[in-house]
Amino acid sequence: MPKTVKLDLPVLLPGAPDASDACVGRLISLLRITDGVEKAHVEETDDGPKLCIHYDPERLSLAQVRRAATQAGGSVSDRYDHLTGWVEGVRHARHARTLEAALAAEPGVLQAALDASGAIRVEFDRQKLERTDLEARLRGHGLQLSAKPQATVSVDSGHGQDGKAGEAGHEGHNHAAGDRHDHAHGGLLGPNTELYFALASGGALAVGYLIERFAPGVPGWAPLVLFLAAYGALMLLLTFMTYRVAGRDKAGRVMAGVMAVVCVLGSAALFLGRDQIVLGSRHHHDTPGPVAATRAD
């Protein structure tokens, strides 16, 4: 008659985040092909998940079953590893989905989950990818590991077990309850980068217009320079916003690069055609020509 032994799953697989992890399935598969093991499965108990093994006592002793389970767990843990925790650099939910797909496509990555709060979970094959290389690839996608508490993320859904993974650990941003986190923090010139570019563009345009309209004694190139500066600031604003919205993945870099090329080509066209640009009235006055007097004979 078969006997049953229950072993602590976290002891056999210390790196597995939970009982639903794929490594648990690999462990069970290894045990099922062990001679003398009739069945193996996970059983939830008040003391945590247990690996329940049904074996034939005439072919395996209890010590042999324990040894087989320990060896199988070690074999799985030696090959497969997990990176779980928090990252910085996720701007919104769509960006999280894009990054999640990009991480899942990385060589050696078996499963990846990332949500808008920055909670991340990646399962990878150590024979194909080292942890240091995985961290480098995260940085390549614009993500930086954070020291926030470890998150529990469902690989299937990309959310925490309660659907709210990552709401804690976003302290200091003063969000109201239920607020979305579809935003980015920081930028080229800080969190108000777009505002600075917009103000620079508008200010240069306004000053150039005032000079052109009310200061006829100022050389004509002065307002032209200001108008070009306004155009340049506007193009930089559009380029930066494209990069922020599109994301820091390959597609985002391509879109920002295209916008930068448009900026350069537009600036070059304005520079080459600067002599044909008419900025406005410079208070020109008509000069009367000679008038021929006629005499009546």
NORRA-V121712 format. One record per residue. RES is the residue in one letter. PSI is psi in whole degrees, 0 to 359 (999 if undefined). BURIAL is # if it has 16 or more other ideal C-beta (glycine too) atoms within 10 Angstrom, else .. Layout:
res=RES psi=PSI burial=BURIAL
res=RES psi=PSI burial=BURIAL
//
This chain:
res=M psi=132 burial=.
res=P psi=148 burial=.
res=K psi=165 burial=.
res=T psi=140 burial=.
res=V psi=141 burial=.
res=K psi=124 burial=.
res=L psi=147 burial=#
res=D psi=121 burial=.
res=L psi=317 burial=#
res=P psi=335 burial=.
res=V psi=321 burial=.
res=L psi=323 burial=#
res=L psi=78 burial=#
res=P psi=338 burial=.
res=G psi=352 burial=.
res=A psi=126 burial=#
res=P psi=325 burial=#
res=D psi=177 burial=.
res=A psi=345 burial=#
res=S psi=0 burial=.
res=D psi=150 burial=#
res=A psi=333 burial=.
res=C psi=330 burial=#
res=V psi=317 burial=#
res=G psi=323 burial=.
res=R psi=319 burial=#
res=L psi=314 burial=#
res=I psi=321 burial=#
res=S psi=320 burial=.
res=L psi=321 burial=#
res=L psi=325 burial=#
res=R psi=335 burial=.
res=I psi=4 burial=.
res=T psi=132 burial=#
res=D psi=124 burial=.
res=G psi=346 burial=.
res=V psi=123 burial=#
res=E psi=327 burial=.
res=K psi=150 burial=.
res=A psi=137 burial=#
res=H psi=168 burial=.
res=V psi=137 burial=.
res=E psi=125 burial=.
res=E psi=131 burial=.
res=T psi=173 burial=.
res=D psi=337 burial=.
res=D psi=10 burial=.
res=G psi=177 burial=.
res=P psi=138 burial=#
res=K psi=147 burial=#
res=L psi=114 burial=#
res=C psi=120 burial=#
res=I psi=125 burial=#
res=H psi=125 burial=.
res=Y psi=163 burial=#
res=D psi=113 burial=.
res=P psi=344 burial=.
res=E psi=344 burial=.
res=R psi=336 burial=.
res=L psi=137 burial=#
res=S psi=167 burial=.
res=L psi=319 burial=.
res=A psi=321 burial=.
res=Q psi=323 burial=.
res=V psi=314 burial=#
res=R psi=318 burial=.
res=R psi=318 burial=.
res=A psi=320 burial=#
res=A psi=319 burial=#
res=T psi=317 burial=.
res=Q psi=319 burial=.
res=A psi=318 burial=#
res=G psi=320 burial=#
res=G psi=320 burial=.
res=S psi=317 burial=.
res=V psi=315 burial=#
res=S psi=328 burial=#
res=D psi=330 burial=.
res=R psi=322 burial=.
res=Y psi=140 burial=#
res=D psi=169 burial=#
res=H psi=142 burial=#
res=L psi=114 burial=#
res=T psi=150 burial=#
res=G psi=220 burial=#
res=W psi=150 burial=#
res=V psi=155 burial=#
res=E psi=148 burial=.
res=G psi=355 burial=#
res=V psi=125 burial=#
res=R psi=326 burial=#
res=H psi=176 burial=#
res=A psi=319 burial=.
res=R psi=322 burial=.
res=H psi=321 burial=#
res=A psi=319 burial=#
res=R psi=322 burial=.
res=T psi=315 burial=#
res=L psi=322 burial=#
res=E psi=316 burial=#
res=A psi=322 burial=.
res=A psi=321 burial=#
res=L psi=319 burial=#
res=A psi=334 burial=#
res=A psi=354 burial=.
res=E psi=139 burial=#
res=P psi=131 burial=.
res=G psi=344 burial=.
res=V psi=126 burial=#
res=L psi=318 burial=#
res=Q psi=147 burial=#
res=A psi=140 burial=#
res=A psi=134 burial=#
res=L psi=134 burial=#
res=D psi=175 burial=#
res=A psi=339 burial=#
res=S psi=349 burial=#
res=G psi=2 burial=#
res=A psi=128 burial=#
res=I psi=148 burial=#
res=R psi=122 burial=#
res=V psi=129 burial=#
res=E psi=132 burial=#
res=F psi=160 burial=#
res=D psi=116 burial=.
res=R psi=337 burial=.
res=Q psi=342 burial=.
res=K psi=341 burial=.
res=L psi=124 burial=#
res=E psi=156 burial=.
res=R psi=319 burial=.
res=T psi=323 burial=.
res=D psi=322 burial=.
res=L psi=317 burial=#
res=E psi=323 burial=.
res=A psi=322 burial=.
res=R psi=326 burial=#
res=L psi=315 burial=#
res=R psi=326 burial=.
res=G psi=334 burial=.
res=H psi=10 burial=#
res=G psi=18 burial=#
res=L psi=142 burial=#
res=Q psi=127 burial=.
res=L psi=141 burial=#
res=S psi=159 burial=.
res=A psi=18 burial=.
res=K psi=165 burial=#
res=P psi=150 burial=.
res=Q psi=139 burial=.
res=A psi=155 burial=#
res=T psi=108 burial=.
res=V psi=136 burial=#
res=S psi=125 burial=#
res=V psi=327 burial=#
res=D psi=319 burial=.
res=S psi=336 burial=.
res=G psi=15 burial=#
res=H psi=167 burial=#
res=G psi=171 burial=#
res=Q psi=328 burial=.
res=D psi=9 burial=.
res=G psi=5 burial=.
res=K psi=31 burial=.
res=A psi=129 burial=#
res=G psi=359 burial=#
res=E psi=322 burial=#
res=A psi=159 burial=.
res=G psi=0 burial=#
res=H psi=28 burial=.
res=E psi=160 burial=.
res=G psi=353 burial=.
res=H psi=352 burial=.
res=N psi=46 burial=.
res=H psi=142 burial=.
res=A psi=159 burial=.
res=A psi=133 burial=.
res=G psi=355 burial=.
res=D psi=147 burial=.
res=R psi=161 burial=.
res=H psi=32 burial=#
res=D psi=66 burial=.
res=H psi=168 burial=.
res=A psi=153 burial=#
res=H psi=131 burial=.
res=G psi=174 burial=.
res=G psi=192 burial=#
res=L psi=318 burial=.
res=L psi=26 burial=.
res=G psi=189 burial=.
res=P psi=343 burial=.
res=N psi=32 burial=.
res=T psi=311 burial=#
res=E psi=321 burial=#
res=L psi=318 burial=.
res=Y psi=316 burial=#
res=F psi=319 burial=#
res=A psi=317 burial=.
res=L psi=319 burial=.
res=A psi=317 burial=#
res=S psi=312 burial=#
res=G psi=320 burial=.
res=G psi=315 burial=.
res=A psi=321 burial=#
res=L psi=316 burial=#
res=A psi=314 burial=.
res=V psi=318 burial=#
res=G psi=319 burial=#
res=Y psi=316 burial=#
res=L psi=320 burial=.
res=I psi=314 burial=#
res=E psi=324 burial=#
res=R psi=322 burial=.
res=F psi=1 burial=.
res=A psi=75 burial=.
res=P psi=342 burial=.
res=G psi=348 burial=.
res=V psi=137 burial=.
res=P psi=150 burial=.
res=G psi=338 burial=.
res=W psi=340 burial=.
res=A psi=308 burial=.
res=P psi=330 burial=#
res=L psi=318 burial=#
res=V psi=319 burial=.
res=L psi=321 burial=#
res=F psi=321 burial=#
res=L psi=322 burial=#
res=A psi=320 burial=#
res=A psi=318 burial=#
res=Y psi=316 burial=#
res=G psi=317 burial=#
res=A psi=322 burial=#
res=L psi=319 burial=#
res=M psi=321 burial=#
res=L psi=321 burial=#
res=L psi=314 burial=#
res=L psi=321 burial=#
res=T psi=314 burial=#
res=F psi=320 burial=#
res=M psi=324 burial=#
res=T psi=317 burial=#
res=Y psi=321 burial=#
res=R psi=317 burial=#
res=V psi=319 burial=.
res=A psi=337 burial=#
res=G psi=169 burial=#
res=R psi=18 burial=#
res=D psi=188 burial=#
res=K psi=316 burial=.
res=A psi=320 burial=.
res=G psi=320 burial=#
res=R psi=323 burial=.
res=V psi=315 burial=.
res=M psi=317 burial=#
res=A psi=323 burial=#
res=G psi=319 burial=.
res=V psi=317 burial=.
res=M psi=323 burial=#
res=A psi=321 burial=#
res=V psi=318 burial=.
res=V psi=319 burial=.
res=C psi=312 burial=#
res=V psi=315 burial=.
res=L psi=320 burial=.
res=G psi=317 burial=.
res=S psi=319 burial=.
res=A psi=319 burial=.
res=A psi=318 burial=.
res=L psi=321 burial=.
res=F psi=316 burial=.
res=L psi=329 burial=.
res=G psi=21 burial=.
res=R psi=328 burial=.
res=D psi=339 burial=.
res=Q psi=358 burial=.
res=I psi=126 burial=.
res=V psi=113 burial=.
res=L psi=337 burial=.
res=G psi=189 burial=.
res=S psi=132 burial=.
res=R psi=30 burial=.
res=H psi=45 burial=.
res=H psi=143 burial=.
res=H psi=137 burial=.
res=D psi=137 burial=.
res=T psi=116 burial=.
res=P psi=137 burial=.
res=G psi=172 burial=.
res=P psi=142 burial=.
res=V psi=124 burial=.
res=A psi=124 burial=.
res=A psi=140 burial=.
res=T psi=141 burial=.
res=R psi=143 burial=.
res=A psi=127 burial=.
res=D psi=999 burial=.
//
